[in-house]
Amino acid sequence: MLDAEALAGTTAVLLTRGAVALPGEDVTDLVGAAVWGLLRSAQAENPGRFVLVDTDGSAASHEALHALLASGEPQAVVRAGTVHGGRLVRPPADGGEPGGTFGPEGTTLVTGATGAVGRVLTRHLVTAHGVRRLLLLSRGGEAPELVEELTGLGADVTLVACDAADRDALSAVLSAVPAEHPLTSVVHLAAVVDDGTLTSLTEEKLTAALRPKVDAAWNLHELTAESELTAFVLFSSVAGLLGNLGQANYAAANAYLDALAAHRRAAGLPAQSLAWGLWAATGSGGSGATPDEAQLAQEGMAALSDAEGAELFDAALARQEALLVPMKAGGRGAGTGGTEGVPHVFRSLVAPVRRAASRTTVSDTDALRRRLAGLTAEQLDKAMEELVLEHAGALLGYGDNETIDPERHFLESGFDSLTAVELRNGLNAATGLRLSATVAFDHQTPGGLARHMAAQIGAVPSTAGPADASGREPGSAGTGGEREPAPAAGESVPELFRAMVRAGQVQEGLGLLNWVVRTRSQFTSSADLERPPVSVRMADGDEAPHLVCLCTPAAMGGAYQYAKLVSAFKGARTVTVLPMPGFGPGEQLPASVPAALDVLAATVKDIVGDAPFALLGHSGGGLLAHATAGLLEEQGRPPLGVALLDTYLVEQTAGFQDFAAEVAVGALTREISYGQLGNATSLSAMAQYVALMPEIELKELATPTLLVKASERFATGPEDTAAATTAHDGPETAGDEAAADDWQTTWSLATRVETVPGDHFSLVEQGAETTAAVVENWLGTLA
């Protein structure tokens, strides 16, 4: 619904039954509980678009829905017509019976024991709770120093390499527990974080977050059903309750754990879910997540020391509640009055905080619009620039004397997909506009975004118009104020193309885009190019060579596609990203391959000056990087090397057109976190490059060439991408590639070939750190 034109500006209400429990109730819909967690993050990323309601199905509760929806409450449980809003409250002084106990007689099982929080906990169980027999499970296996430490403290420690999500493996481990020291307690800490905004989630990302928490917890629940447990403690995260930006999959996993604890309690079994806040020393949530620390602090949460975490663990065990939130309330807004700007879930707990430059009342918005109404066009541009800079500076933590360059790219200033969404949310709230989640990257700079907003406010002085199917407002476009090519009657070009991709008609979709190509101006060389591509310097460092990354000529391509990869080079090496000409509004398309290469080569030389440099390109960007290197060799200014990231030859496999179709399907399943599959400008540019690619003449280079290929085919996707990004296979020789599977890229012109875990997309996304390490190692051989 987020990208459907007909639903722009609407609010979806999710009704569940038994997915959330009031105290003493059972959670009968555990899957529904996970959906609540996921949509809590969707609410954070898309304010006002979702409402969550769990009802008992009674007529009285049905009647209460109208008043609930009018109240603005984003999440509620309705029982017998009574609405219960979701709130965190301090527990009463009388904690009742302990929720869990540990002791020296039985065996205590701990999953995820070798992580930072796991080490703190296992040490605490031995020293503070008298645990003498520990069965530690870790997917990674070895941790000899931890075993030695715990043994020295008096514990009998068994460390087993076991994935608790593997039911058979877990069953075998439990069967080996000696009868004289039976299993008496369980602590489940295992977790994997694979962040991404809601629209970027794939089946692989969901599986990566859900499997180690959800599958493992359910296995532990069922396989210990006959054990006489005194404690069953699940380490959850407050992300499941708050719905952190960019952690929808992780929030879903943690909400499931919270629900499982309630479900076990209703069945008379011991269980507590501890939804941890932030731990300072580990830099993460107690369950292994990495929430937005600044965001949590602004909402009344401070970081816990390890000692404070251990103390809260003990305090929670002494209480009877099935769900507790061990966290440190505080933050810089504690002690102020009023509830405006504070998430509903916190309103009864902490002194409310107004998030600087990101939460605005309706009256504030109305006053701003009235003030803007009397401004000249120049004054309006200036006012919008000040507003954007104020919000951007607050999000980046700038002080009063620090400023952001209004014409510097958001990526260069430190923005990523999540802060871009937060910026959009704050600006929407302040102005009443309906800016898209990608608006910061669409307009590239604070100044460009400000001018776009001024145009929108000037065109619609009172209320913002609906977003189009791409999430953009009518008349908006990538980096300027030009309009997109006109949509077909009732449907835009992006809508039609996406529908064709979904229907398996990619070639027909490209044919549609080719009609748009015919309406666009083209250049034949750098001499008649009106607007050269604008590069983005994303990292600085002293190491040579300067790395220039050529963007993929795809609709969802752009400088941000390399954001995770480049982060590994920051502080060590200068990295500049060069977009392909033709993808921004008002930009011309290359009329031929020589035209594109002429512009790319000239721009690369302008970027690097006299410094040594190397080129890098992912997917189709690699083809253009190789060809550009060939032209630079002819011009006497060759790069030191060329790195190709899972780049395919145009004649490989079943043909380049089929490969392009497979990439389009893969991109559509991601709708990556920086945007959707594209707008009419970027889609038509992609179609032009796809048409030109087969005309690229690839010659053998004197320049050393690295091919980094993916180990898994992206069309089907790996079962556990997150687990595959920890290491890579050793270097191969170019001759080894002949034995590769038919789907895997081969490149006879490469002088070195490496394979990294993951697929065509993940090697620059969740596997970017591994890929960067391979590239960095190779670059070190060139200097």
Number of C-alpha atoms within 10 A of each C-alpha: 12 20 18 13 19 13 16 18 15 13 15 13 14 14 15 19 18 21 24 26 20 14 10 12 13 21 25 18 18 22 17 22 28 28 21 29 27 27 23 29 27 23 22 21 25 20 16 15 19 19 22 21 25 24 25 16 16 13 10 14 20 15 12 18 18 10 11 21 17 8 9 11 18 22 24 22 24 23 18 15 18 15 20 16 16 18 16 16 14 11 11 8 7 9 15 11 11 17 22 21 16 22 18 16 15 22 26 28 23 23 27 26 26 26 19 18 23 22 16 17 22 23 18 19 20 22 15 14 15 15 22 22 23 25 20 23 26 21 18 13 15 14 14 11 9 17 20 12 14 22 17 10 13 14 21 16 19 13 20 17 14 20 21 27 21 14 18 12 13 18 15 11 16 17 11 9 15 11 10 9 13 18 24 21 24 24 25 26 27 29 26 20 19 23 24 24 22 24 21 20 22 18 14 17 23 20 22 23 25 24 20 24 28 25 17 22 25 17 18 21 18 10 15 18 12 8 11 13 22 21 21 26 24 26 24 35 33 26 31 30 24 20 28 26 27 27 31 35 32 33 31 30 32 33 33 30 30 31 27 28 27 29 22 19 21 17 10 9 17 23 30 29 28 29 25 27 29 30 27 17 13 18 17 22 26 29 31 25 25 21 22 18 19 14 15 20 21 20 26 25 23 21 24 25 16 18 13 16 24 20 13 19 18 18 14 23 23 17 21 19 23 25 22 23 20 23 24 20 18 18 21 14 18 17 13 12 11 12 16 15 17 20 16 19 18 19 21 15 14 23 21 24 25 18 19 16 20 21 19 20 12 12 10 14 17 15 14 14 18 13 12 20 14 10 14 11 14 10 13 22 22 17 18 24 20 16 19 26 20 18 21 28 20 17 21 14 12 13 9 9 5 9 12 16 13 18 12 16 24 24 20 17 18 13 20 18 23 20 19 22 26 20 25 26 22 24 24 21 21 24 25 20 23 23 27 22 26 21 26 29 25 22 24 22 22 26 22 25 26 24 24 25 26 22 19 22 22 17 13 12 13 15 14 18 18 19 24 22 23 23 23 22 20 15 17 23 24 27 22 17 19 14 16 19 19 12 13 11 7 7 13 19 26 25 22 16 25 20 14 17 19 14 10 14 15 22 17 13 22 24 15 17 24 18 12 20 21 11 10 16 14 19 20 18 17 20 10 12 19 12 13 18 18 14 19 22 19 24 21 15 14 10 15 18 23 24 27 25 28 28 26 26 28 26 22 25 24 23 24 23 20 22 22 18 22 23 15 18 21 14 12 14 20 22 24 25 28 23 24 29 22 27 28 24 22 20 21 21 25 26 16 19 20 20 19 23 23 18 22 27 22 15 17 24 16 10 20 17 9 9 11 17 26 26 28 25 25 28 22 24 24 27 25 29 27 28 23 27 28 23 21 20 15 10 10 8 16 23 25 21 25 28 27 28 29 29 25 23 22 21 11 16 15 11 12 18 18 14 18 21 18 17 17 21 19 18 21 18 17 21 18 22 23 26 25 24 25 25 28 27 26 26 25 31 29 28 24 23 22 19 16 16 19 15 12 17 13 15 12 13 19 14 18 18 24 24 27 24 26 24 23 22 15 19 15 9 18 19 15 17 22 21 15 20 19 12 14 18 10 10 13 13 11 18 14 10 16 11 9 11 12 11 14 19 21 25 22 14 16 21 17 19 23 24 20 27 24 31 23 25 23 23 27 23 20 22 24 23 21 22 28 19 16 19 20 15 10 18 22 11 8 14 12
